[in-house]
Amino acid sequence: MLYFGRVLTGLASGITSLVVPVYISEISHPKVRGMLGSCVQLMVVTGILGAYVAGITLKWRWLAVLCSFPSCIMLLFMSFMPETPRFLLNQNKHSEAIAALCFLRGPHVDHAWECRQIEAGVQEEGLSLSEFKNPSIYRPLLIGVALMFFQQVTGINAVMFYAETIFEDAGFKDSRMASVVVGSIQVCFTAVAALIIDKTGRKVLLYISGIIMALSTALFGLYFKIILLDRNNSSNPDVWFTLNSASPGTESSISWLAVVSLGLFVAGFALGWGPVPWLVISEIFPLKAKGISSGACVLTNWIMAFLITKEFNDFIGFLTSYGTFWLFSAFCCLNVIFTAFYIPETKGQTLEQIEAYFRRS
């Protein structure tokens, strides 16, 4: 029963992580699309924090029951929501598109004008394999897949997996509270990103986020280097995270470095590389390629998350603990370079203007 439930949950999570960012980007006004798109990640981390807090007091069965309520609420409210105007116009349902815009924008807006703007960029549905030779199709796809790849090779899942161990080493009595602290940092900085993204732009947040994560993972590497150097006389010096085997004086004297590094890393990720890739992939694909391109990006994200988490201990054995975190730091530096040269700024542009940009290039 648990396996079957987990399969269903995984299926549902895969669908929502694909559909929700696309739906929000297509119903949003360009001036607030960044904020609303970032709210996807904000709601994700808020839900995680809620589960952490509830998990302190509830048994796992009741926690599972509690987690079913948000899904039921979404099912109820989505029954009142219209299909996106872009999709309706692509299906030649003009009157339904006008009605959807009236629902989304209110009555005091020129719906016909916006409808014409969307229609001008809507192309006939249907995508053949040969069309992937077209730069307007393959360029956004490559950018989207690379974004998902780089998001995961920052090491976010590996760091989060060992967060409790790091806090235990720092002397926190209840390691479960560590999860709440980390979750709270995620929520706060994701909220900050959502509030400022339409003013600063996407690329600025990716730059800041990448630099903060590069510095914090480098500090992580320094922390483990010091711990392992102090473990020279240990009978098993290759065990990377058995921190209690290090000399207590060194461990306690620099445990603050691990906690600061963790806090910086989580804050940096939440500020940019957490929410922004999901927002960008919801904006850059042309309508006819949106389904398959978004699917490829989401698949890349989940595969990389699985591989990084699964192979993390193997990396530790091959590269040592500090070498692994310095590798994550190098990938964070690559994130910044990739952002500078390949990611277009989409702030304030309509989806049709973004599509036209890729057609021109």
Secondary structure, DSSP 8 states (H G I E B T S, - for coil): -HHHHHHHHHHHHHHHHHHHHHHHHHHS-TTTHHHHHHHHHHHHHHHHHHHHHHHHHS-HHHHHHHHHHHHHHHHHHHTT----HHHHHHTT-HHHHHHHHHHHH-SSS-HHHHHHHHHHH---S---GGGGGSHHHHHHHHHHHHHHHHHHHT-HHHHHHTHHHHHHHTT-S-HHHHHHHHHHHHHHHHHHHHHHHHHH-HHHHHHHHHHHHHHHHHHHHHHHHHHHHTTTTSS-TT-SS-GGGS-HHHHHHHHHHHHHHHHHHHHHIIIIITTHHHHHHHHSS-GGGHHHHHHHHHHHHHHHHHHHHHHHHHHHHHH-HHHHHHHHHHHHHHHHHHHHHH----TT--HHHHHHHHHH-
